[in-house]
Amino acid sequence: MGKMLAGIIGCGNISSIYFENLKKFEVVEVIACADLDIERARAKAEKYQIPHAYTPEELLADPAIDIVINLTIPAVHAEVAQKALQAGKHVYGEKPLAVSKEEGRAVLETASNKGLHVGNAPDTFLGGGLQTSRKLLDDGWIGKPVSAVAFMMVPGHERWHPDPAFYYQEGGGPMFDMGPYYLTALTFLLGPVSRVTGSASITFPERTITSEPKFGEKIQVTTPTQINGVVDFSSGAIASIITSFDTWHHQLPHIEIYGTEGSMIVPDPNTFGGPVFLRRQDDKQWTEVPLSHGFAENSRGIGVAEMAYSILAGRQSRADGEMAYHILEIMHGFLESSQSGKHVIMSSSCSQPDLLPTGVSQQNFDKKMSI
């Protein structure tokens, strides 16, 4: 069916898993990588046998590259995406799509005008855990979904990240850092959102880094670190979500969904695997459900491969920019609601992504997706 050539901009921590995993797919080949620190790009190119180590400008100018994989920091996601689109290249980026809604809309408008695709992380919903959860919902195992809960609550990233300051600035915080995983999972499972309500606060205006190499440095916090929200889905289901960098310990689930005929425990949306548990209305206990789909291991990069197949087939990709923008608007909606004291009605929507073929795995992905 063909192959698309890709280049990675941003050779930081998360790039390694992309370099490793994209070698497993026939449809896409990484031929170049770039970073503002050219030595870091050269080191990654040598480690993963990538033919070219470039500056970002050189990578964007390479006519052989079809897809730019944007792994830069959130503050420049939109800027890099715009430059790639202007260079005539499709873009797949890390989350979030952009920091502001205006930037996000502009990226999608540029792509539309140029006939190019925008894809965006997270692609964890393409993993076996969330695919199995969706299949159970589609097959009616818990009836009509009524409500859901989602919780991402940790003490904060200054305890482990080598350079955590950006997590506490605009475009960071627990909602913009981890919210995309949870909200993308909920949108994949329950469909698009019509309205949100939220309360948000900054618990500690100053944080002290306790990780190396910046141990003892202070961070001034300018974005909320505690966000509690209510989500109304167009389907009629209602969810509660908490994202927090202010919680030491808890015993709450990652995601649970409650239906008219039963309940389901959904796995951590920051992972690709299970377990998935089901308990129908008359069941005495929870039952673990075998995964109906593969990719239960760390499969970051599957979204790039799925987008490449979609481009070649002329169809909409599953982890696409439309959904990424919808998630961005939802996240902003919680903060806007907290500031205004009112519900926020979504101006955007998105298609609920289709399931991958049942039984899809790393071994048969290229065959099943090229059909």
C-alpha positions in Angstrom: 0.0 0.0 0.0 3.0 2.3 0.3 5.2 3.8 3.0 5.3 7.3 4.4 8.6 8.9 5.5 8.7 10.7 8.8 10.9 13.1 10.8 10.9 13.7 14.5 11.3 17.2 15.9 12.1 17.2 19.6 14.6 14.5 20.9 13.8 14.7 24.6 12.7 11.9 27.0 9.6 10.8 25.2 11.2 10.5 21.8 12.9 7.2 22.6 9.7 5.2 22.7 8.7 6.7 19.3 12.0 5.7 17.7 11.7 2.2 19.1 8.1 1.5 18.3 7.9 3.1 14.8 10.5 0.6 13.6 7.8 -2.1 14.1 5.4 -0.7 11.5 5.7 -1.2 7.7 3.7 1.9 6.8 6.0 4.5 8.3 9.8 5.0 8.4 11.6 7.6 10.5 14.4 9.0 8.3 15.4 12.1 10.2 15.3 13.7 13.7 15.9 17.2 14.8 16.4 19.2 18.0 17.4 22.7 19.0 20.4 20.9 20.5 21.9 19.4 17.4 24.2 17.1 19.5 21.1 15.6 21.1 19.6 14.9 17.7 22.9 13.4 16.5 23.0 11.1 19.6 19.4 9.9 18.9 20.2 9.3 15.3 23.2 7.3 16.1 21.4 5.2 18.8 18.4 4.4 16.6 20.2 4.2 13.2 18.3 7.3 11.8 19.9 8.5 8.5 19.7 12.2 9.2 20.2 14.5 12.2 19.0 18.0 11.5 18.2 21.3 12.9 14.4 21.8 12.9 14.6 24.1 9.9 16.7 21.6 8.0 14.1 18.8 8.7 11.2 21.0 7.6 13.1 21.8 4.4 13.7 18.1 3.5 11.3 17.3 0.6 11.4 13.6 1.3 9.6 13.9 4.6 5.9 13.3 4.5 5.0 13.4 8.2 6.5 15.6 11.0 6.2 14.0 14.5 6.1 17.0 16.8 7.6 16.1 20.3 8.5 19.6 21.4 7.3 21.2 24.7 3.6 22.2 24.8 4.4 25.9 24.5 5.6 25.5 20.9 3.3 22.6 19.8 1.2 24.9 17.6 4.2 26.9 16.3 6.0 23.8 15.1 2.8 22.3 13.7 2.2 25.5 11.7 5.7 25.5 10.3 5.4 21.8 9.3 2.0 22.4 7.6 3.3 25.5 5.8 6.1 23.2 4.5 3.5 20.9 3.1 3.8 18.1 5.6 1.3 16.2 7.6 1.7 16.6 11.4 1.3 14.2 14.4 2.0 15.9 17.7 2.3 15.1 21.4 -0.5 16.4 23.6 -2.0 18.9 23.9 -2.7 20.1 20.4 -1.8 23.7 21.5 -1.8 25.8 24.6 -4.7 28.1 23.5 -7.9 27.4 21.7 -7.0 30.1 19.2 -3.7 28.4 18.3 -5.5 25.0 18.1 -8.1 26.3 15.7 -5.5 28.0 13.5 -3.6 24.7 13.2 -6.7 22.9 12.0 -7.6 25.7 9.6 -4.1 25.6 8.0 -4.3 21.9 7.6 -7.8 22.1 6.0 -6.7 24.8 3.6 -3.7 22.8 2.5 -5.4 19.4 2.4 -3.1 17.9 5.1 -3.7 15.7 8.1 -3.2 16.6 11.7 -3.0 13.8 14.3 -2.4 14.1 18.0 -1.5 12.1 21.1 -2.6 10.4 23.2 -3.0 7.2 21.2 -3.4 5.1 24.3 -7.0 4.6 23.4 -5.8 2.5 20.5 -4.4 0.0 23.0 -6.0 -3.3 24.0 -7.4 -2.0 27.3 -9.5 0.8 26.0 -10.4 -0.9 22.8 -11.8 -3.9 24.8 -13.7 -1.4 27.1 -15.3 0.2 24.0 -16.2 -3.2 22.5 -18.0 -4.1 25.8 -19.9 -0.9 25.6 -20.8 -1.3 22.0 -21.9 -4.8 22.6 -24.3 -3.7 25.4 -22.7 -5.4 28.3 -23.6 -2.7 30.8 -26.6 -1.3 28.9 -26.8 2.4 28.2 -24.0 4.4 29.9 -25.4 6.7 32.5 -22.3 8.1 34.3 -18.6 7.8 34.8 -15.8 8.9 37.1 -12.1 9.7 36.3 -9.4 10.5 38.8 -5.7 11.5 38.2 -4.3 12.6 41.6 -0.6 12.8 42.4 1.6 15.0 44.6 3.3 16.7 41.6 6.1 16.2 39.1 8.8 18.2 40.9 9.6 15.1 42.9 10.9 13.1 39.8 11.1 15.1 36.6 14.6 16.6 35.8 13.2 19.9 34.6 9.6 20.2 35.9 9.0 24.0 35.8 6.9 23.9 32.6 4.3 21.7 34.3 3.4 24.7 36.5 3.0 27.3 33.8 0.2 28.0 31.3 -0.4 24.8 29.2 0.7 22.7 32.1 -0.8 21.6 35.4 -2.5 18.3 35.9 -5.3 19.0 33.5 -3.2 19.9 30.5 -0.5 17.3 31.3 -2.7 14.3 32.1 -6.2 15.4 31.3 -5.8 14.5 27.6 -5.4 10.8 28.5 -8.5 10.7 30.6 -10.7 13.0 28.4 -9.6 11.3 25.2 -10.5 7.9 26.8 -13.9 9.2 27.9 -14.6 10.7 24.5 -13.6 7.5 22.7 -15.8 5.5 25.1 -18.8 7.8 25.5 -18.6 10.2 22.5 -18.2 14.0 22.3 -19.0 16.5 25.1 -21.7 19.2 25.1 -21.1 21.0 28.3 -18.6 21.2 31.2 -18.5 22.8 34.7 -15.4 23.1 36.8 -13.7 24.5 39.9 -9.9 25.1 39.9 -7.3 26.4 42.3 -3.6 26.8 43.0 -2.9 25.1 46.3 0.9 25.9 46.6 1.9 29.2 44.8 5.5 28.1 45.0 7.0 24.6 44.6 10.5 23.3 45.5 12.2 20.9 43.2 13.4 17.7 45.0 14.7 15.9 41.9 18.1 16.2 40.2 19.7 18.1 38.7 17.8 21.1 39.9 17.3 20.1 43.5 16.3 23.0 45.7 15.2 25.4 43.0 11.9 27.2 43.4 9.0 27.1 40.9 6.4 29.9 40.8 3.1 28.3 40.0 0.9 30.2 37.5 -1.7 27.5 36.5 -4.2 25.6 38.6 -3.0 22.4 40.2 -6.4 21.2 41.5 -9.2 20.9 39.0 -12.6 19.2 39.7 -15.0 19.0 36.8 -18.3 17.7 35.6 -18.7 16.6 32.0 -22.0 16.4 30.1 -21.8 14.2 27.0 -24.0 14.6 24.0 -25.1 11.0 24.5 -26.7 12.1 27.9 -24.1 10.5 30.1 -22.5 12.6 32.9 -18.9 12.2 34.2 -17.0 13.6 37.2 -13.3 14.2 36.9 -10.5 15.3 39.2 -7.0 16.1 38.1 -4.6 17.1 40.9 -1.0 17.8 41.6 -2.0 18.3 45.3 -2.9 14.8 46.4 -0.5 12.6 48.4 -2.5 9.4 48.5 -5.9 8.1 47.4 -7.8 4.8 46.6 -9.9 6.0 43.8 -10.1 4.3 40.3 -8.6 5.6 37.1 -12.0 5.4 35.3 -15.2 3.6 36.0 -18.4 3.6 33.8 -21.9 2.9 35.1 -24.7 1.8 32.9 -28.3 0.8 33.1 -27.4 -2.9 33.3 -24.0 -3.0 35.0 -20.6 -1.3 35.6 -17.2 -1.5 34.2 -13.7 -0.7 35.5 -11.5 0.8 32.8 -7.7 0.6 32.9 -5.3 3.5 33.4 -5.7 5.6 30.2 -2.0 6.5 30.4 -1.3 2.8 29.5 -2.2 0.6 26.6 -3.2 -2.6 28.4 -5.7 -3.9 31.0 -7.1 -5.1 33.2 -10.7 -4.5 32.3 -13.4 -5.6 34.8 -17.1 -6.1 34.3 -19.9 -6.6 36.7 -23.5 -6.9 35.4 -26.5 -6.0 37.5 -27.0 -9.5 39.1 -23.3 -10.5 39.3 -21.9 -11.3 42.8 -18.4 -10.1 41.9 -16.3 -8.4 39.3 -15.0 -10.5 36.4 -11.8 -9.7 34.5 -12.5 -9.6 30.7 -9.8 -11.0 28.3 -8.6 -8.3 26.0 -10.2 -8.4 22.5 -7.4 -6.3 20.9 -3.6 -6.4 21.0 -1.2 -3.5 21.7 -1.3 -4.1 25.5 2.3 -3.0 25.9 3.7 0.5 25.6 2.7 1.2 22.0 3.2 5.0 21.7 3.5 5.6 18.0 0.6 3.4 16.9 -1.3 6.7 16.3 1.3 7.8 13.8 1.1 4.5 12.0 -2.7 4.5 12.0 -2.6 8.1 10.6 -0.2 7.0 7.9 -2.6 4.3 6.8 -5.5 6.7 6.9 -3.7 9.2 4.7 -2.8 6.5 2.1 -6.4 5.2 2.2 -8.0 8.7 2.0 -9.9 8.3 5.3 -10.1 10.2 8.6 -7.6 9.0 11.2 -8.7 7.9 14.6 -6.3 10.1 16.7 -7.0 13.1 14.6 -6.8 16.9 15.2 -10.6 17.3 15.4 -10.8 15.2 18.5 -7.6 16.8 19.9 -9.1 20.3 19.5 -12.3 19.1 21.2 -10.2 17.8 24.2 -8.4 21.2 24.3 -11.7 23.1 24.4 -13.0 20.8 27.2 -9.8 21.4 29.3 -10.1 25.2 28.9 -13.8 24.9 29.7 -13.1 23.7 33.2 -10.9 26.7 33.9 -13.3 29.1 32.2 -16.2 27.7 34.2 -14.2 28.1 37.5 -13.5 31.8 36.6 -17.0 32.7 35.5 -19.0 30.5 37.9 -21.1 29.2 34.9 -21.5 26.2 32.8 -19.4 26.3 29.5 -21.1 25.1 26.4 -18.8 23.5 23.9 -18.5 25.1 20.5 -16.7 22.1 19.0 -17.5 18.4 18.6 -15.8 15.5 17.0 -16.5 12.1 15.5 -16.3 9.2 18.0 -13.3 7.2 16.7 -14.1 3.7 15.3 -12.8 0.6 17.0 -9.8 -1.0 15.5 -10.4 -4.4 13.9 -11.1 -7.1 16.6 -8.0 -9.2 17.2 -5.6 -6.6 15.8 -2.0 -6.9 17.1 1.5 -5.9 16.3 1.9 -9.1 14.2 -1.1 -8.4 11.9 -1.5 -4.6 12.2 -0.2 -3.8 8.7 -2.3 -6.4 7.1 -5.6 -5.5 8.9 -5.1 -1.7 8.5 -4.2 -1.8 4.8 -7.6 -3.5 3.9 
